[in-house]
Amino acid sequence: MIGRIKQWLGIEGVKVELVIPDEISEKNGFVEGRLRFTSLNDQMVEQVKVVFIERYVRGRRKEKRIDEYELGSTVLNTPFAVPAGKTVERNFKLPFKLVHSDMENMARRNIFARGLVGALKLLEGVKSEFRIEAEAKVKGVALNPFDRKAIAVKK
């Protein structure tokens, strides 16, 4: 009885780990990485979704606003087994496209505007943080295992 509850909640079940580089280049347009799966019990992974997210923060104190944008995603639909006590790895390629504000586009086009745009962004508290999230759908489990890692983007 307790074993069924543990399995349903994902305790002692599949654990997923993202293995990605610390920094990527915007010019590439994709991220290559691996997903590492381990489990204490035999499990079946039905699907894995990998998403690239930008957290865009601007403003200060009460004026602070935060938005999140999905820059790219990929789904691995091929089911596979994760045997107890063994590690299974799957490679993925995640295409993405960064979203640039009007100020950033102006700075890219005009070399003289770069310093001004940088100073304005600093003054307004504009900052982007990037992360990649992976969520696996496991057969017979209510709480899906997931992992998230921060990643730096070189522009």
VMD Tcl script that builds the backbone (N, CA, C; Angstrom):
set m [mol new atoms 465]
animate dup $m
set s [atomselect $m all]
$s set {name element resname resid chain x y z} {
  {N N MET 1 A 0.821 -1.190 0.000}
  {CA C MET 1 A 0.000 0.000 0.000}
  {C C MET 1 A 0.870 1.260 0.000}
  {N N ILE 2 A 1.851 1.326 0.902}
  {CA C ILE 2 A 2.734 2.489 0.966}
  {C C ILE 2 A 3.576 2.582 -0.306}
  {N N GLY 3 A 3.971 1.439 -0.842}
  {CA C GLY 3 A 4.746 1.416 -2.086}
  {C C GLY 3 A 3.971 2.015 -3.247}
  {N N ARG 4 A 2.674 1.745 -3.334}
  {CA C ARG 4 A 1.844 2.308 -4.403}
  {C C ARG 4 A 1.717 3.822 -4.259}
  {N N ILE 5 A 1.548 4.283 -3.036}
  {CA C ILE 5 A 1.440 5.726 -2.799}
  {C C ILE 5 A 2.746 6.414 -3.166}
  {N N LYS 6 A 3.899 5.814 -2.766}
  {CA C LYS 6 A 5.197 6.374 -3.119}
  {C C LYS 6 A 5.364 6.446 -4.638}
  {N N GLN 7 A 4.967 5.377 -5.329}
  {CA C GLN 7 A 5.097 5.358 -6.780}
  {C C GLN 7 A 4.192 6.410 -7.418}
  {N N TRP 8 A 2.969 6.552 -6.934}
  {CA C TRP 8 A 2.022 7.512 -7.484}
  {C C TRP 8 A 2.514 8.948 -7.299}
  {N N LEU 9 A 3.156 9.222 -6.157}
  {CA C LEU 9 A 3.685 10.555 -5.880}
  {C C LEU 9 A 5.065 10.790 -6.499}
  {N N GLY 10 A 5.675 9.735 -7.033}
  {CA C GLY 10 A 6.982 9.877 -7.663}
  {C C GLY 10 A 8.147 9.759 -6.706}
  {N N ILE 11 A 7.881 9.382 -5.458}
  {CA C ILE 11 A 8.949 9.186 -4.483}
  {C C ILE 11 A 9.660 7.882 -4.837}
  {N N GLU 12 A 10.977 7.907 -4.840}
  {CA C GLU 12 A 11.803 6.775 -5.257}
  {C C GLU 12 A 11.587 6.425 -6.718}
  {N N GLY 13 A 11.050 7.369 -7.482}
  {CA C GLY 13 A 10.803 7.163 -8.904}
  {C C GLY 13 A 11.865 7.838 -9.745}
  {N N VAL 14 A 11.489 8.175 -10.939}
  {CA C VAL 14 A 12.413 8.769 -11.897}
  {C C VAL 14 A 12.841 10.163 -11.455}
  {N N LYS 15 A 14.121 10.412 -11.535}
  {CA C LYS 15 A 14.695 11.738 -11.311}
  {C C LYS 15 A 15.330 12.165 -12.632}
  {N N VAL 16 A 15.117 13.417 -13.019}
  {CA C VAL 16 A 15.674 13.921 -14.273}
  {C C VAL 16 A 16.685 15.018 -13.957}
  {N N GLU 17 A 17.794 15.032 -14.702}
  {CA C GLU 17 A 18.836 16.038 -14.518}
  {C C GLU 17 A 19.230 16.587 -15.887}
  {N N LEU 18 A 19.247 17.913 -16.014}
  {CA C LEU 18 A 19.696 18.578 -17.233}
  {C C LEU 18 A 21.212 18.679 -17.238}
  {N N VAL 19 A 21.837 18.291 -18.323}
  {CA C VAL 19 A 23.278 18.442 -18.502}
  {C C VAL 19 A 23.449 19.362 -19.709}
  {N N ILE 20 A 23.705 20.655 -19.415}
  {CA C ILE 20 A 23.802 21.670 -20.460}
  {C C ILE 20 A 25.035 22.526 -20.213}
  {N N PRO 21 A 25.505 23.246 -21.252}
  {CA C PRO 21 A 26.645 24.155 -21.030}
  {C C PRO 21 A 26.237 25.334 -20.154}
  {N N ASP 22 A 27.213 25.953 -19.498}
  {CA C ASP 22 A 26.940 27.114 -18.651}
  {C C ASP 22 A 26.606 28.353 -19.469}
  {N N GLU 23 A 27.168 28.434 -20.684}
  {CA C GLU 23 A 26.955 29.610 -21.524}
  {C C GLU 23 A 26.757 29.170 -22.968}
  {N N ILE 24 A 25.849 29.871 -23.663}
  {CA C ILE 24 A 25.608 29.596 -25.080}
  {C C ILE 24 A 25.684 30.908 -25.847}
  {N N SER 25 A 25.765 30.804 -27.164}
  {CA C SER 25 A 25.798 31.977 -28.020}
  {C C SER 25 A 24.453 32.160 -28.697}
  {N N GLU 26 A 23.990 33.405 -28.754}
  {CA C GLU 26 A 22.723 33.693 -29.419}
  {C C GLU 26 A 22.809 33.365 -30.907}
  {N N LYS 27 A 23.982 33.501 -31.487}
  {CA C LYS 27 A 24.170 33.277 -32.921}
  {C C LYS 27 A 23.870 31.840 -33.329}
  {N N ASN 28 A 24.133 30.874 -32.441}
  {CA C ASN 28 A 23.868 29.474 -32.767}
  {C C ASN 28 A 22.386 29.228 -33.000}
  {N N GLY 29 A 21.541 29.785 -32.149}
  {CA C GLY 29 A 20.105 29.599 -32.304}
  {C C GLY 29 A 19.580 28.292 -31.734}
  {N N PHE 30 A 20.442 27.529 -31.079}
  {CA C PHE 30 A 19.985 26.289 -30.445}
  {C C PHE 30 A 20.893 25.933 -29.280}
  {N N VAL 31 A 20.362 25.078 -28.408}
  {CA C VAL 31 A 21.109 24.556 -27.263}
  {C C VAL 31 A 21.148 23.044 -27.409}
  {N N GLU 32 A 22.326 22.475 -27.312}
  {CA C GLU 32 A 22.453 21.021 -27.308}
  {C C GLU 32 A 22.770 20.575 -25.889}
  {N N GLY 33 A 22.113 19.517 -25.452}
  {CA C GLY 33 A 22.346 19.019 -24.111}
  {C C GLY 33 A 21.892 17.583 -23.963}
  {N N ARG 34 A 21.960 17.108 -22.732}
  {CA C ARG 34 A 21.532 15.739 -22.422}
  {C C ARG 34 A 20.586 15.774 -21.238}
  {N N LEU 35 A 19.725 14.804 -21.202}
  {CA C LEU 35 A 18.855 14.574 -20.056}
  {C C LEU 35 A 19.293 13.265 -19.424}
  {N N ARG 36 A 19.557 13.290 -18.133}
  {CA C ARG 36 A 20.017 12.104 -17.414}
  {C C ARG 36 A 18.889 11.646 -16.485}
  {N N PHE 37 A 18.463 10.406 -16.651}
  {CA C PHE 37 A 17.375 9.837 -15.860}
  {C C PHE 37 A 17.903 8.730 -14.962}
  {N N THR 38 A 17.490 8.753 -13.697}
  {CA C THR 38 A 17.814 7.687 -12.750}
  {C C THR 38 A 16.545 7.337 -11.988}
  {N N SER 39 A 16.505 6.141 -11.435}
  {CA C SER 39 A 15.332 5.722 -10.678}
  {C C SER 39 A 15.698 4.581 -9.733}
  {N N LEU 40 A 14.978 4.507 -8.611}
  {CA C LEU 40 A 15.154 3.390 -7.686}
  {C C LEU 40 A 14.216 2.236 -8.035}
  {N N ASN 41 A 13.214 2.505 -8.879}
  {CA C ASN 41 A 12.266 1.486 -9.338}
  {C C ASN 41 A 12.203 1.520 -10.858}
  {N N ASP 42 A 11.806 0.385 -11.457}
  {CA C ASP 42 A 11.602 0.367 -12.909}
  {C C ASP 42 A 10.444 1.295 -13.258}
  {N N GLN 43 A 10.676 2.212 -14.196}
  {CA C GLN 43 A 9.666 3.193 -14.599}
  {C C GLN 43 A 9.685 3.348 -16.112}
  {N N MET 44 A 8.587 3.912 -16.634}
  {CA C MET 44 A 8.457 4.159 -18.064}
  {C C MET 44 A 8.220 5.658 -18.278}
  {N N VAL 45 A 9.129 6.309 -18.985}
  {CA C VAL 45 A 8.980 7.727 -19.320}
  {C C VAL 45 A 8.268 7.799 -20.660}
  {N N GLU 46 A 7.117 8.491 -20.678}
  {CA C GLU 46 A 6.306 8.570 -21.889}
  {C C GLU 46 A 6.664 9.762 -22.765}
  {N N GLN 47 A 7.050 10.877 -22.125}
  {CA C GLN 47 A 7.311 12.103 -22.875}
  {C C GLN 47 A 8.183 13.024 -22.030}
  {N N VAL 48 A 9.010 13.831 -22.701}
  {CA C VAL 48 A 9.828 14.826 -22.019}
  {C C VAL 48 A 9.698 16.142 -22.777}
  {N N LYS 49 A 9.410 17.225 -22.043}
  {CA C LYS 49 A 9.323 18.553 -22.641}
  {C C LYS 49 A 10.456 19.408 -22.081}
  {N N VAL 50 A 11.202 20.038 -22.988}
  {CA C VAL 50 A 12.313 20.913 -22.616}
  {C C VAL 50 A 11.975 22.317 -23.122}
  {N N VAL 51 A 12.077 23.314 -22.239}
  {CA C VAL 51 A 11.664 24.677 -22.560}
  {C C VAL 51 A 12.776 25.665 -22.200}
  {N N PHE 52 A 12.995 26.649 -23.065}
  {CA C PHE 52 A 13.943 27.741 -22.836}
  {C C PHE 52 A 13.111 28.972 -22.458}
  {N N ILE 53 A 13.394 29.562 -21.276}
  {CA C ILE 53 A 12.586 30.663 -20.740}
  {C C ILE 53 A 13.477 31.853 -20.403}
  {N N GLU 54 A 12.980 33.048 -20.749}
  {CA C GLU 54 A 13.632 34.297 -20.351}
  {C C GLU 54 A 12.779 34.972 -19.289}
  {N N ARG 55 A 13.415 35.366 -18.186}
  {CA C ARG 55 A 12.749 36.131 -17.122}
  {C C ARG 55 A 13.234 37.563 -17.266}
  {N N TYR 56 A 12.315 38.458 -17.670}
  {CA C TYR 56 A 12.646 39.839 -17.987}
  {C C TYR 56 A 12.159 40.727 -16.850}
  {N N VAL 57 A 13.112 41.360 -16.143}
  {CA C VAL 57 A 12.808 42.197 -14.976}
  {C C VAL 57 A 13.130 43.643 -15.329}
  {N N ARG 58 A 12.211 44.547 -14.973}
  {CA C ARG 58 A 12.449 45.961 -15.174}
  {C C ARG 58 A 11.755 46.765 -14.087}
  {N N GLY 59 A 12.328 47.909 -13.763}
  {CA C GLY 59 A 11.777 48.759 -12.717}
  {C C GLY 59 A 12.412 48.461 -11.372}
  {N N ARG 60 A 12.047 49.276 -10.400}
  {CA C ARG 60 A 12.589 49.118 -9.048}
  {C C ARG 60 A 11.453 49.226 -8.036}
  {N N ARG 61 A 11.592 48.541 -6.947}
  {CA C ARG 61 A 10.669 48.551 -5.803}
  {C C ARG 61 A 9.223 48.340 -6.230}
  {N N LYS 62 A 8.337 49.296 -5.942}
  {CA C LYS 62 A 6.908 49.137 -6.253}
  {C C LYS 62 A 6.626 49.138 -7.753}
  {N N GLU 63 A 7.514 49.710 -8.512}
  {CA C GLU 63 A 7.342 49.802 -9.964}
  {C C GLU 63 A 7.892 48.568 -10.691}
  {N N LYS 64 A 8.423 47.617 -9.953}
  {CA C LYS 64 A 9.069 46.447 -10.541}
  {C C LYS 64 A 8.047 45.567 -11.267}
  {N N ARG 65 A 8.389 45.197 -12.500}
  {CA C ARG 65 A 7.547 44.292 -13.285}
  {C C ARG 65 A 8.404 43.138 -13.793}
  {N N ILE 66 A 7.804 41.974 -13.771}
  {CA C ILE 66 A 8.509 40.763 -14.208}
  {C C ILE 66 A 7.635 40.038 -15.217}
  {N N ASP 67 A 8.221 39.695 -16.356}
  {CA C ASP 67 A 7.540 38.891 -17.372}
  {C C ASP 67 A 8.424 37.703 -17.708}
  {N N GLU 68 A 7.792 36.620 -18.118}
  {CA C GLU 68 A 8.535 35.448 -18.572}
  {C C GLU 68 A 8.098 35.122 -19.991}
  {N N TYR 69 A 9.080 34.844 -20.833}
  {CA C TYR 69 A 8.828 34.541 -22.234}
  {C C TYR 69 A 9.407 33.175 -22.567}
  {N N GLU 70 A 8.637 32.384 -23.291}
  {CA C GLU 70 A 9.120 31.093 -23.771}
  {C C GLU 70 A 9.810 31.350 -25.105}
  {N N LEU 71 A 11.112 31.127 -25.137}
  {CA C LEU 71 A 11.906 31.417 -26.322}
  {C C LEU 71 A 12.041 30.224 -27.251}
  {N N GLY 72 A 11.751 29.048 -26.757}
  {CA C GLY 72 A 11.830 27.844 -27.570}
  {C C GLY 72 A 11.467 26.630 -26.747}
  {N N SER 73 A 11.025 25.582 -27.423}
  {CA C SER 73 A 10.706 24.339 -26.720}
  {C C SER 73 A 10.836 23.164 -27.678}
  {N N THR 74 A 11.044 22.014 -27.096}
  {CA C THR 74 A 11.085 20.777 -27.864}
  {C C THR 74 A 10.480 19.670 -27.018}
  {N N VAL 75 A 9.880 18.690 -27.674}
  {CA C VAL 75 A 9.245 17.569 -26.982}
  {C C VAL 75 A 9.844 16.277 -27.507}
  {N N LEU 76 A 10.283 15.421 -26.593}
  {CA C LEU 76 A 10.774 14.088 -26.943}
  {C C LEU 76 A 9.618 13.113 -26.704}
  {N N ASN 77 A 9.017 12.626 -27.784}
  {CA C ASN 77 A 7.808 11.795 -27.677}
  {C C ASN 77 A 8.077 10.299 -27.652}
  {N N THR 78 A 9.298 9.879 -27.819}
  {CA C THR 78 A 9.607 8.454 -27.851}
  {C C THR 78 A 9.666 7.890 -26.435}
  {N N PRO 79 A 8.734 6.992 -26.063}
  {CA C PRO 79 A 8.769 6.415 -24.714}
  {C C PRO 79 A 10.004 5.528 -24.517}
  {N N PHE 80 A 10.499 5.481 -23.291}
  {CA C PHE 80 A 11.640 4.631 -22.972}
  {C C PHE 80 A 11.572 4.222 -21.506}
  {N N ALA 81 A 12.242 3.113 -21.203}
  {CA C ALA 81 A 12.253 2.575 -19.842}
  {C C ALA 81 A 13.483 3.080 -19.088}
  {N N VAL 82 A 13.287 3.286 -17.781}
  {CA C VAL 82 A 14.394 3.628 -16.889}
  {C C VAL 82 A 14.484 2.497 -15.869}
  {N N PRO 83 A 15.443 1.575 -16.045}
  {CA C PRO 83 A 15.569 0.450 -15.119}
  {C C PRO 83 A 16.052 0.906 -13.736}
  {N N ALA 84 A 15.691 0.146 -12.728}
  {CA C ALA 84 A 16.078 0.467 -11.349}
  {C C ALA 84 A 17.600 0.446 -11.215}
  {N N GLY 85 A 18.141 1.509 -10.618}
  {CA C GLY 85 A 19.564 1.580 -10.336}
  {C C GLY 85 A 20.459 1.877 -11.521}
  {N N LYS 86 A 19.898 2.146 -12.690}
  {CA C LYS 86 A 20.709 2.432 -13.869}
  {C C LYS 86 A 20.448 3.855 -14.337}
  {N N THR 87 A 21.382 4.393 -15.090}
  {CA C THR 87 A 21.264 5.734 -15.637}
  {C C THR 87 A 20.979 5.656 -17.128}
  {N N VAL 88 A 19.979 6.407 -17.558}
  {CA C VAL 88 A 19.623 6.481 -18.979}
  {C C VAL 88 A 19.796 7.931 -19.417}
  {N N GLU 89 A 20.452 8.135 -20.559}
  {CA C GLU 89 A 20.653 9.490 -21.068}
  {C C GLU 89 A 20.021 9.640 -22.437}
  {N N ARG 90 A 19.450 10.822 -22.671}
  {CA C ARG 90 A 18.860 11.166 -23.961}
  {C C ARG 90 A 19.390 12.545 -24.365}
  {N N ASN 91 A 19.818 12.652 -25.609}
  {CA C ASN 91 A 20.289 13.933 -26.137}
  {C C ASN 91 A 19.104 14.738 -26.652}
  {N N PHE 92 A 19.259 16.068 -26.635}
  {CA C PHE 92 A 18.231 16.921 -27.207}
  {C C PHE 92 A 18.874 18.126 -27.857}
  {N N LYS 93 A 18.149 18.716 -28.789}
  {CA C LYS 93 A 18.564 19.950 -29.449}
  {C C LYS 93 A 17.373 20.896 -29.355}
  {N N LEU 94 A 17.579 22.011 -28.667}
  {CA C LEU 94 A 16.511 22.960 -28.376}
  {C C LEU 94 A 16.718 24.245 -29.170}
  {N N PRO 95 A 15.929 24.472 -30.238}
  {CA C PRO 95 A 16.045 25.729 -30.971}
  {C C PRO 95 A 15.402 26.869 -30.189}
  {N N PHE 96 A 15.956 28.085 -30.317}
  {CA C PHE 96 A 15.382 29.233 -29.625}
  {C C PHE 96 A 15.606 30.495 -30.436}
  {N N LYS 97 A 14.820 31.504 -30.135}
  {CA C LYS 97 A 14.973 32.828 -30.743}
  {C C LYS 97 A 14.750 33.860 -29.660}
  {N N LEU 98 A 15.783 34.681 -29.389}
  {CA C LEU 98 A 15.680 35.723 -28.377}
  {C C LEU 98 A 14.770 36.846 -28.856}
  {N N VAL 99 A 14.051 37.436 -27.913}
  {CA C VAL 99 A 13.194 38.572 -28.196}
  {C C VAL 99 A 13.941 39.825 -27.726}
  {N N HIS 100 A 14.097 40.798 -28.620}
  {CA C HIS 100 A 14.816 42.024 -28.282}
  {C C HIS 100 A 13.838 43.187 -28.200}
  {N N SER 101 A 14.069 44.064 -27.233}
  {CA C SER 101 A 13.242 45.260 -27.094}
  {C C SER 101 A 13.641 46.280 -28.161}
  {N N ASP 102 A 12.826 47.314 -28.314}
  {CA C ASP 102 A 13.135 48.375 -29.276}
  {C C ASP 102 A 14.455 49.068 -28.935}
  {N N MET 103 A 14.708 49.257 -27.629}
  {CA C MET 103 A 15.967 49.886 -27.204}
  {C C MET 103 A 17.170 49.031 -27.608}
  {N N GLU 104 A 17.070 47.730 -27.405}
  {CA C GLU 104 A 18.182 46.844 -27.761}
  {C C GLU 104 A 18.409 46.838 -29.266}
  {N N ASN 105 A 17.323 46.853 -30.039}
  {CA C ASN 105 A 17.460 46.897 -31.501}
  {C C ASN 105 A 18.132 48.192 -31.943}
  {N N MET 106 A 17.785 49.301 -31.305}
  {CA C MET 106 A 18.404 50.580 -31.631}
  {C C MET 106 A 19.907 50.533 -31.309}
  {N N ALA 107 A 20.268 49.958 -30.183}
  {CA C ALA 107 A 21.676 49.855 -29.801}
  {C C ALA 107 A 22.456 48.965 -30.758}
  {N N ARG 108 A 21.812 47.948 -31.303}
  {CA C ARG 108 A 22.480 47.058 -32.252}
  {C C ARG 108 A 22.738 47.753 -33.595}
  {N N ARG 109 A 21.821 48.630 -33.983}
  {CA C ARG 109 A 21.946 49.312 -35.276}
  {C C ARG 109 A 22.891 50.508 -35.217}
  {N N ASN 110 A 22.973 51.187 -34.065}
  {CA C ASN 110 A 23.713 52.434 -33.966}
  {C C ASN 110 A 24.771 52.317 -32.870}
  {N N ILE 111 A 26.018 52.354 -33.280}
  {CA C ILE 111 A 27.113 52.185 -32.327}
  {C C ILE 111 A 27.149 53.318 -31.296}
  {N N PHE 112 A 26.697 54.509 -31.663}
  {CA C PHE 112 A 26.715 55.643 -30.741}
  {C C PHE 112 A 25.631 55.528 -29.670}
  {N N ALA 113 A 24.587 54.767 -29.945}
  {CA C ALA 113 A 23.477 54.626 -28.995}
  {C C ALA 113 A 23.749 53.541 -27.950}
  {N N ARG 114 A 24.741 52.701 -28.171}
  {CA C ARG 114 A 24.999 51.583 -27.246}
  {C C ARG 114 A 25.228 52.040 -25.818}
  {N N GLY 115 A 26.083 53.034 -25.631}
  {CA C GLY 115 A 26.378 53.528 -24.280}
  {C C GLY 115 A 25.147 54.116 -23.614}
  {N N LEU 116 A 24.379 54.886 -24.372}
  {CA C LEU 116 A 23.168 55.505 -23.846}
  {C C LEU 116 A 22.133 54.440 -23.454}
  {N N VAL 117 A 21.945 53.468 -24.319}
  {CA C VAL 117 A 20.987 52.387 -24.027}
  {C C VAL 117 A 21.442 51.596 -22.807}
  {N N GLY 118 A 22.741 51.309 -22.707}
  {CA C GLY 118 A 23.265 50.593 -21.540}
  {C C GLY 118 A 23.028 51.361 -20.251}
  {N N ALA 119 A 23.251 52.676 -20.297}
  {CA C ALA 119 A 23.031 53.509 -19.106}
  {C C ALA 119 A 21.552 53.557 -18.733}
  {N N LEU 120 A 20.673 53.670 -19.725}
  {CA C LEU 120 A 19.228 53.684 -19.459}
  {C C LEU 120 A 18.749 52.360 -18.869}
  {N N LYS 121 A 19.275 51.261 -19.383}
  {CA C LYS 121 A 18.897 49.944 -18.850}
  {C C LYS 121 A 19.350 49.801 -17.403}
  {N N LEU 122 A 20.534 50.293 -17.098}
  {CA C LEU 122 A 21.042 50.244 -15.732}
  {C C LEU 122 A 20.193 51.123 -14.810}
  {N N LEU 123 A 19.845 52.292 -15.282}
  {CA C LEU 123 A 19.036 53.232 -14.504}
  {C C LEU 123 A 17.632 52.675 -14.224}
  {N N GLU 124 A 17.059 52.000 -15.197}
  {CA C GLU 124 A 15.701 51.456 -15.063}
  {C C GLU 124 A 15.681 50.066 -14.417}
  {N N GLY 125 A 16.827 49.479 -14.172}
  {CA C GLY 125 A 16.892 48.163 -13.539}
  {C C GLY 125 A 16.459 47.035 -14.465}
  {N N VAL 126 A 16.768 47.157 -15.755}
  {CA C VAL 126 A 16.392 46.147 -16.743}
  {C C VAL 126 A 17.404 45.008 -16.700}
  {N N LYS 127 A 16.874 43.786 -16.623}
  {CA C LYS 127 A 17.758 42.623 -16.517}
  {C C LYS 127 A 17.042 41.399 -17.072}
  {N N SER 128 A 17.750 40.570 -17.805}
  {CA C SER 128 A 17.208 39.318 -18.324}
  {C C SER 128 A 17.962 38.153 -17.709}
  {N N GLU 129 A 17.222 37.155 -17.269}
  {CA C GLU 129 A 17.799 35.909 -16.763}
  {C C GLU 129 A 17.220 34.777 -17.598}
  {N N PHE 130 A 18.065 33.824 -17.939}
  {CA C PHE 130 A 17.638 32.727 -18.795}
  {C C PHE 130 A 17.751 31.409 -18.045}
  {N N ARG 131 A 16.824 30.499 -18.358}
  {CA C ARG 131 A 16.871 29.162 -17.760}
  {C C ARG 131 A 16.269 28.147 -18.730}
  {N N ILE 132 A 16.637 26.904 -18.507}
  {CA C ILE 132 A 16.070 25.795 -19.273}
  {C C ILE 132 A 15.413 24.859 -18.277}
  {N N GLU 133 A 14.185 24.439 -18.592}
  {CA C GLU 133 A 13.428 23.533 -17.739}
  {C C GLU 133 A 13.104 22.265 -18.517}
  {N N ALA 134 A 13.176 21.145 -17.829}
  {CA C ALA 134 A 12.798 19.861 -18.414}
  {C C ALA 134 A 11.794 19.189 -17.491}
  {N N GLU 135 A 10.704 18.689 -18.070}
  {CA C GLU 135 A 9.689 17.973 -17.305}
  {C C GLU 135 A 9.375 16.662 -18.014}
  {N N ALA 136 A 9.451 15.574 -17.271}
  {CA C ALA 136 A 9.207 14.246 -17.829}
  {C C ALA 136 A 7.834 13.745 -17.391}
  {N N LYS 137 A 7.095 13.188 -18.322}
  {CA C LYS 137 A 5.804 12.575 -18.000}
  {C C LYS 137 A 6.056 11.075 -17.822}
  {N N VAL 138 A 5.843 10.601 -16.591}
  {CA C VAL 138 A 6.138 9.214 -16.240}
  {C C VAL 138 A 4.817 8.462 -16.062}
  {N N LYS 139 A 4.756 7.275 -16.602}
  {CA C LYS 139 A 3.539 6.463 -16.550}
  {C C LYS 139 A 3.195 6.104 -15.100}
  {N N GLY 140 A 1.951 6.398 -14.695}
  {CA C GLY 140 A 1.460 6.029 -13.380}
  {C C GLY 140 A 1.886 6.943 -12.250}
  {N N VAL 141 A 2.419 8.122 -12.575}
  {CA C VAL 141 A 2.895 9.041 -11.546}
  {C C VAL 141 A 2.122 10.351 -11.650}
  {N N ALA 142 A 1.666 10.875 -10.513}
  {CA C ALA 142 A 0.885 12.109 -10.498}
  {C C ALA 142 A 1.771 13.346 -10.556}
  {N N LEU 143 A 2.891 13.340 -9.847}
  {CA C LEU 143 A 3.807 14.486 -9.819}
  {C C LEU 143 A 4.995 14.200 -10.729}
  {N N ASN 144 A 5.041 14.909 -11.844}
  {CA C ASN 144 A 6.087 14.671 -12.832}
  {C C ASN 144 A 7.429 15.212 -12.368}
  {N N PRO 145 A 8.508 14.454 -12.574}
  {CA C PRO 145 A 9.839 14.946 -12.205}
  {C C PRO 145 A 10.280 16.053 -13.171}
  {N N PHE 146 A 11.015 17.032 -12.629}
  {CA C PHE 146 A 11.492 18.127 -13.464}
  {C C PHE 146 A 12.834 18.615 -12.941}
  {N N ASP 147 A 13.502 19.384 -13.792}
  {CA C ASP 147 A 14.756 20.020 -13.410}
  {C C ASP 147 A 14.836 21.350 -14.138}
  {N N ARG 148 A 15.508 22.315 -13.542}
  {CA C ARG 148 A 15.726 23.610 -14.184}
  {C C ARG 148 A 17.149 24.059 -13.896}
  {N N LYS 149 A 17.754 24.675 -14.913}
  {CA C LYS 149 A 19.129 25.172 -14.793}
  {C C LYS 149 A 19.203 26.552 -15.410}
  {N N ALA 150 A 19.918 27.445 -14.726}
  {CA C ALA 150 A 20.184 28.774 -15.261}
  {C C ALA 150 A 21.260 28.659 -16.332}
  {N N ILE 151 A 21.157 29.519 -17.329}
  {CA C ILE 151 A 22.111 29.494 -18.438}
  {C C ILE 151 A 22.412 30.933 -18.849}
  {N N ALA 152 A 23.643 31.213 -19.197}
  {CA C ALA 152 A 24.029 32.555 -19.651}
  {C C ALA 152 A 24.002 32.574 -21.174}
  {N N VAL 153 A 23.525 33.681 -21.731}
  {CA C VAL 153 A 23.457 33.837 -23.175}
  {C C VAL 153 A 24.402 34.955 -23.590}
  {N N LYS 154 A 25.348 34.602 -24.456}
  {CA C LYS 154 A 26.317 35.582 -24.972}
  {C C LYS 154 A 25.711 36.183 -26.240}
  {N N LYS 155 A 25.539 37.506 -26.211}
  {CA C LYS 155 A 24.883 38.166 -27.357}
  {C C LYS 155 A 25.881 38.649 -28.374}
}
mol reanalyze $m
mol bondsrecalc $m
mol representation Tube
mol addrep $m
